[in-house]
Amino acid sequence: QVHLVESGGGSVQPGGSLTLSCAASGSLSSLYTMGWYRRIPEKQLELVAEISSGGGIRYKEAVKGRFTISQDKVNNIVFLHMNMLRPEDTALYYCNAADENDAETDFWGQGTQVTVSS
């Protein structure tokens, strides 16, 4: 089992910045791709950014150039640095750990709310 705890959400004005953190604990012996997803009300869960164990990174097109995913492998923390936030970035953001050796195994955090509003 992998336990994920997100933090760093909050309210910010358009154009502002926030950094989300995801602290992982538990059985971390496998290789995981760490991802940030978000759920906008009445819409599907969508991938925002992910980083593989080898450092490969992928972003949702709408956040490219504004969001940056990074990780602290020593402390098992994954960050999502969000700049130039827009009202359409308002969502519940979730951290995900997907086992790279087992497609059916992944873990989710409880989510952290990001609200972008003037």
C-alpha positions as CSV (number, residue, x, y, z in Angstrom):
1,Q,0.0,0.0,0.0
2,V,1.1,3.5,-0.8
3,H,-0.4,6.4,1.2
4,L,-0.5,9.8,-0.5
5,V,-1.3,13.1,1.2
6,E,-1.7,16.3,-0.8
7,S,-1.4,19.8,0.5
8,G,-1.0,23.3,-0.8
9,G,-4.4,24.0,-2.3
10,G,-6.2,27.2,-1.7
11,S,-7.8,30.3,-3.3
12,V,-5.9,32.6,-5.6
13,Q,-6.6,35.4,-8.0
14,P,-6.2,34.9,-11.8
15,G,-2.5,35.2,-12.7
16,G,-1.4,33.9,-9.3
17,S,0.6,30.9,-8.3
18,L,0.3,27.9,-6.0
19,T,2.5,24.9,-5.4
20,L,0.8,21.6,-4.5
21,S,2.7,18.9,-2.7
22,C,2.1,15.1,-2.5
23,A,3.9,13.2,0.2
24,A,4.1,9.5,-0.4
25,S,4.6,6.8,2.3
26,G,4.2,3.1,2.7
27,S,5.5,0.4,0.4
28,L,7.5,2.3,-2.1
29,S,9.8,-0.5,-3.3
30,S,8.2,-0.6,-6.8
31,L,8.6,2.0,-9.5
32,Y,5.8,4.5,-9.8
33,T,4.8,7.1,-12.2
34,M,3.5,10.0,-10.1
35,G,0.7,12.1,-11.5
36,W,-1.5,15.0,-10.7
37,Y,-5.1,14.8,-11.9
38,R,-8.0,17.2,-11.5
39,R,-11.7,17.0,-11.4
40,I,-13.7,20.0,-12.5
41,P,-17.4,19.9,-11.4
42,E,-19.5,18.0,-13.9
43,K,-16.5,17.0,-15.9
44,Q,-14.3,13.9,-16.1
45,L,-11.1,13.4,-14.1
46,E,-8.2,14.6,-16.3
47,L,-4.5,14.2,-16.2
48,V,-2.7,17.4,-15.5
49,A,0.9,16.3,-15.3
50,E,2.9,13.1,-14.6
51,I,6.5,12.2,-14.0
52,S,7.8,8.7,-14.4
53,S,10.4,7.0,-12.2
54,G,12.9,7.6,-15.0
55,G,12.1,11.3,-15.1
56,G,9.9,11.4,-18.2
57,I,7.3,14.1,-18.0
58,R,4.0,14.7,-19.7
59,Y,1.6,17.7,-19.4
60,K,-2.0,18.4,-20.4
61,E,-1.8,20.8,-23.3
62,A,-3.7,23.5,-21.5
63,V,-1.1,23.8,-18.7
64,K,2.1,23.6,-20.7
65,G,4.3,26.6,-20.0
66,R,2.4,27.4,-16.8
67,F,2.7,24.3,-14.6
68,T,5.8,22.3,-13.7
69,I,5.9,18.9,-12.1
70,S,9.0,17.9,-10.0
71,Q,9.9,15.4,-7.4
72,D,12.1,15.0,-4.4
73,K,13.0,11.4,-4.5
74,V,14.9,11.5,-1.2
75,N,11.8,12.5,0.7
76,N,9.2,11.0,-1.6
77,I,7.4,14.2,-2.4
78,V,6.0,15.3,-5.8
79,F,5.3,18.9,-6.5
80,L,3.1,20.7,-8.9
81,H,4.1,24.3,-9.4
82,M,1.3,26.2,-10.9
83,N,1.8,29.7,-12.3
84,M,-0.4,32.1,-14.3
85,L,-3.5,30.4,-12.9
86,R,-6.8,30.8,-14.7
87,P,-10.4,30.4,-13.5
88,E,-10.6,27.3,-15.6
89,D,-7.9,25.7,-13.4
90,T,-10.3,25.7,-10.5
91,A,-10.7,22.0,-9.5
92,L,-10.1,19.3,-7.0
93,Y,-6.5,18.2,-7.6
94,Y,-5.5,14.6,-6.8
95,C,-2.2,12.9,-6.5
96,N,-1.8,9.5,-8.1
97,A,0.9,6.8,-7.9
98,A,0.7,4.3,-10.7
99,D,2.8,1.1,-10.4
100,E,4.9,0.9,-13.6
101,N,5.2,-2.9,-13.2
102,D,1.5,-3.5,-12.6
103,A,-1.1,-1.6,-14.7
104,E,-3.9,-2.5,-12.3
105,T,-2.2,-1.1,-9.2
106,D,-2.4,2.6,-8.4
107,F,-3.1,4.8,-5.4
108,W,-4.9,8.1,-4.9
109,G,-4.7,10.9,-2.4
110,Q,-7.7,12.6,-0.9
111,G,-7.5,15.7,-3.1
112,T,-6.8,19.3,-2.5
113,Q,-9.0,22.2,-3.7
114,V,-7.7,24.9,-6.0
115,T,-9.9,27.9,-6.6
116,V,-9.0,30.6,-9.0
117,S,-11.3,33.6,-8.8
118,S,-11.2,37.4,-8.6
